[in-house]
C-alpha cells in the first residue's frame, strides 16, 4: 500500500498489492467532531478502528470497487474493506500518516 498523492486535498491509497488486482480508495480529512472521537480513544487501537469504520463512508471521496460493473456505495466499500482487518488497519495507518504530513505534524490523532 502506498499513497500516490495528496495534491487535491485527498489521500489516494493503493490497495492493489493486498487484493491482487487494481484497487484504490481516496479519502479526505475528517471533520472536527470525527477527529475528536478518534482522539478520545487514542490509547485503544481497537476503539480507533471502530471509529474509523464509522466515519469511513463520510471521508471516502472516490474508489474503483465495483460489483459486476456497478460501483459500490461508500457503505458497501466500508463493509468490504472491514472484512479484512489487516488491510483496514493498514488503510487507517496510511490515512493518519497523510494527515500528519498534510498538517505539518500538528495533528495528534493517534
N, C-alpha and C positions, 0 to 999 in steps of 0.2 A: 504494500500500500504506500502511495506517496501523494503528496499534494502537488498538483501541477501548477496552479497559480492562484493568486487572490487579487488579481488586478481589478476585478469588478466588484470587490467587496464581498465575495463569496469564496468558499473553500471547496474546491473540487477534489474529492478523494477517489482515487482509482482502486477498485476492489477486484480487478481482473485476475490478479495472482491468487486471490482467495477462492474465487469461484470458477476459475479455469476458462473464462470467456470474458469478452468485453463487458465491464460492469463498473459504473461510477455513480456517485451521488454528489450533489452540490448543496452546500449548507451555508446559511447566513449566520450572523451573530444572534445571540439570544437577547431578549429584552430584559429590562431591569428586574422584573418580577421573577422571570425564569432564572436569571443569574443568581438572585438571592436564594432561590430554592436550592440551587447547586451548592452555593456557599454554606448553607445551613448543614449540609451533610458532608462537609469537606474531609472528615476523618473516616468516612464509611463509603468505600468504593462501591459496594453493592447498592447502597441507597443512591449514590450519584448516578449509577447506571439506570436505576429505575426512574429517576427524574429525567435523565437524558432521553429515555424511551418516551416519557410523557410529552416532552417538548419537541421531540424529533419531527413529528409531522408539521409543526409550525415553523421550523427552521430549515426544512428541506425545500429548496427552491427549484431543483431540477434533478433528473435522473434518467437512466436509459433502460430501466427494468420494465419488461412487458410480459404479458401472458397471451401467447398466440397473436401478437400484433397489437393488443390493447395495452396501452400504457397504464401501469399500476398507479393507483391512488397513493397519496402520501402515507395513509394509514396502512395500506397493503405492503408498501415498501418497508415500513417500520416493522410490521409483523414478520415479513420475510427475513429481514436482517437480524431480528431478535432471535430467530430460530438457531442462529449460530452465535452464542455468547462471545466466543473468541473474536469473531470479526466485528461484532458490535463494540466490544471493548477497544479493539484497535481503532475503529472509527471514532470513538469518543476521544481517545488519546490524540489522534491526528487533528481533530477539531479543536481541542484545547491548545495544542501547540500552535495552530494557526491563529487562534485568538490571542495568544501570548505575543506572537510576532506582530500581529495587527495592531495591538495596543502598545507596543514597545515595552512589553514586560510589566505593564502597570496593572494587569488584571490578576486576580488571585482566586480562580475558580476551583482549583484542585487542592 
